[in-house]
Amino acid sequence: MWERTYKEWKGRGVEFVGIGLLDSKERSADFVRRHGLSFPNGFDPDGRIARAYGFGYQPYWAVIDREGRLVSSGFGPRSEQELVAAVRAVTAR
């Protein structure tokens, strides 16, 4: 769902970024490879990004606008329709 939505919206005013929070850097990279994710992914070794946006668990998703404000967020995989609605809301701003 994430990869499909990323490919659909790529270049249309939205970016997708994955951030590994609780696993090791190696396990996070393995997850990206296993799931064939092509959008940028990183690792948050000291939890700085997680604290800035209130992430405390995974999988956690967030839609952050161009000014860095948290627009929408949630725990776990959501439906593709919810993800697309959140992306549409942030790109309409």
CYANA upper distance limits for C-alpha pairs under 8 A (distance plus 0.5 A):
  1 MET  CA      5 THR  CA      6.54
  1 MET  CA     79 SER  CA      8.41
  1 MET  CA     80 GLU  CA      6.34
  2 TRP  CA      6 TYR  CA      6.47
  2 TRP  CA     80 GLU  CA      8.27
  3 GLU  CA      7 LYS  CA      6.67
  3 GLU  CA     36 GLY  CA      8.40
  3 GLU  CA     37 LEU  CA      6.42
  3 GLU  CA     38 SER  CA      7.60
  3 GLU  CA     39 PHE  CA      7.95
  4 ARG  CA      8 GLU  CA      6.76
  5 THR  CA      9 TRP  CA      6.68
  5 THR  CA     80 GLU  CA      8.09
  5 THR  CA     83 LEU  CA      8.36
  5 THR  CA     84 VAL  CA      7.54
  6 TYR  CA     10 LYS  CA      6.16
  6 TYR  CA     15 GLU  CA      8.19
  6 TYR  CA     16 PHE  CA      6.91
  6 TYR  CA     39 PHE  CA      7.66
  9 TRP  CA     13 GLY  CA      8.25
  9 TRP  CA     14 VAL  CA      7.21
 10 LYS  CA     14 VAL  CA      7.22
 10 LYS  CA     15 GLU  CA      7.40
 11 GLY  CA     15 GLU  CA      8.43
 12 ARG  CA     91 THR  CA      8.41
 13 GLY  CA     91 THR  CA      6.55
 14 VAL  CA     87 VAL  CA      7.75
 14 VAL  CA     90 VAL  CA      8.38
 14 VAL  CA     91 THR  CA      7.03
 16 PHE  CA     39 PHE  CA      6.52
 16 PHE  CA     40 PRO  CA      7.43
 17 VAL  CA     39 PHE  CA      6.66
 17 VAL  CA     40 PRO  CA      5.54
 17 VAL  CA     41 ASN  CA      5.97
 17 VAL  CA     42 GLY  CA      8.18
 18 GLY  CA     39 PHE  CA      7.89
 18 GLY  CA     40 PRO  CA      6.77
 18 GLY  CA     41 ASN  CA      4.76
 18 GLY  CA     42 GLY  CA      6.66
 19 ILE  CA     41 ASN  CA      6.11
 19 ILE  CA     42 GLY  CA      5.34
 19 ILE  CA     43 PHE  CA      5.65
 19 ILE  CA     44 ASP  CA      6.91
 20 GLY  CA     24 SER  CA      8.36
 20 GLY  CA     25 LYS  CA      7.70
 20 GLY  CA     28 SER  CA      5.91
 20 GLY  CA     41 ASN  CA      8.15
 20 GLY  CA     42 GLY  CA      6.70
 20 GLY  CA     43 PHE  CA      5.00
 20 GLY  CA     44 ASP  CA      6.48
 21 LEU  CA     43 PHE  CA      6.90
 21 LEU  CA     44 ASP  CA      5.93
 21 LEU  CA     45 PRO  CA      7.55
 21 LEU  CA     47 GLY  CA      7.25
 21 LEU  CA     50 ALA  CA      7.61
 21 LEU  CA     57 TYR  CA      8.17
 21 LEU  CA     58 GLN  CA      7.73
 22 LEU  CA     57 TYR  CA      7.96
 22 LEU  CA     58 GLN  CA      7.91
 23 ASP  CA     27 ARG  CA      6.42
 23 ASP  CA     28 SER  CA      6.66
 24 SER  CA     28 SER  CA      6.70
 25 LYS  CA     29 ALA  CA      6.71
 25 LYS  CA     43 PHE  CA      6.56
 25 LYS  CA     45 PRO  CA      8.18
 26 GLU  CA     30 ASP  CA      6.63
 27 ARG  CA     31 PHE  CA      6.69
 28 SER  CA     32 VAL  CA      6.98
 28 SER  CA     43 PHE  CA      7.66
 29 ALA  CA     33 ARG  CA      6.84
 30 ASP  CA     34 ARG  CA      6.48
 31 PHE  CA     35 HIS  CA      6.65
 32 VAL  CA     36 GLY  CA      6.46
 32 VAL  CA     37 LEU  CA      5.78
 32 VAL  CA     41 ASN  CA      8.00
 33 ARG  CA     37 LEU  CA      7.13
 44 ASP  CA     48 ARG  CA      7.24
 44 ASP  CA     49 ILE  CA      6.92
 44 ASP  CA     50 ALA  CA      7.91
 47 GLY  CA     51 ARG  CA      6.60
 48 ARG  CA     52 ALA  CA      6.72
 49 ILE  CA     53 TYR  CA      7.00
 49 ILE  CA     55 PHE  CA      8.47
 50 ALA  CA     54 GLY  CA      6.21
 50 ALA  CA     55 PHE  CA      5.00
 50 ALA  CA     56 GLY  CA      7.08
 51 ARG  CA     55 PHE  CA      6.67
 51 ARG  CA     56 GLY  CA      8.13
 53 TYR  CA     70 LEU  CA      7.60
 55 PHE  CA     60 TYR  CA      7.26
 57 TYR  CA     75 PHE  CA      8.21
 58 GLN  CA     75 PHE  CA      7.39
 58 GLN  CA     76 GLY  CA      7.34
 59 PRO  CA     75 PHE  CA      6.49
 59 PRO  CA     76 GLY  CA      5.32
 59 PRO  CA     77 PRO  CA      7.55
 60 TYR  CA     73 SER  CA      7.87
 60 TYR  CA     74 GLY  CA      6.35
 60 TYR  CA     75 PHE  CA      5.03
 60 TYR  CA     76 GLY  CA      6.10
 60 TYR  CA     77 PRO  CA      8.37
 61 TRP  CA     73 SER  CA      5.94
 61 TRP  CA     74 GLY  CA      6.03
 61 TRP  CA     75 PHE  CA      6.89
 61 TRP  CA     76 GLY  CA      7.74
 61 TRP  CA     77 PRO  CA      8.43
 62 ALA  CA     70 LEU  CA      7.40
 62 ALA  CA     71 VAL  CA      7.91
 62 ALA  CA     72 SER  CA      6.15
 62 ALA  CA     73 SER  CA      4.56
 62 ALA  CA     74 GLY  CA      7.09
 63 VAL  CA     70 LEU  CA      6.58
 63 VAL  CA     71 VAL  CA      5.91
 63 VAL  CA     72 SER  CA      5.60
 63 VAL  CA     73 SER  CA      6.65
 63 VAL  CA     86 ALA  CA      7.30
 63 VAL  CA     87 VAL  CA      7.61
 63 VAL  CA     90 VAL  CA      7.86
 64 ILE  CA     68 GLY  CA      6.09
 64 ILE  CA     69 ARG  CA      5.82
 64 ILE  CA     70 LEU  CA      4.99
 64 ILE  CA     71 VAL  CA      5.92
 64 ILE  CA     72 SER  CA      7.74
 64 ILE  CA     90 VAL  CA      8.16
 65 ASP  CA     69 ARG  CA      5.88
 65 ASP  CA     70 LEU  CA      7.06
 65 ASP  CA     71 VAL  CA      6.93
 65 ASP  CA     90 VAL  CA      6.48
 71 VAL  CA     90 VAL  CA      7.75
 72 SER  CA     86 ALA  CA      7.25
 78 ARG  CA     82 GLU  CA      6.94
 78 ARG  CA     83 LEU  CA      7.36
 79 SER  CA     83 LEU  CA      6.98
 80 GLU  CA     84 VAL  CA      6.61
 81 GLN  CA     85 ALA  CA      6.61
 82 GLU  CA     86 ALA  CA      6.72
 83 LEU  CA     87 VAL  CA      6.74
 84 VAL  CA     88 ARG  CA      6.55
 85 ALA  CA     89 ALA  CA      6.66
 86 ALA  CA     90 VAL  CA      6.93
 87 VAL  CA     91 THR  CA      6.68
 88 ARG  CA     92 ALA  CA      6.54
 89 ALA  CA     93 ARG  CA      7.45
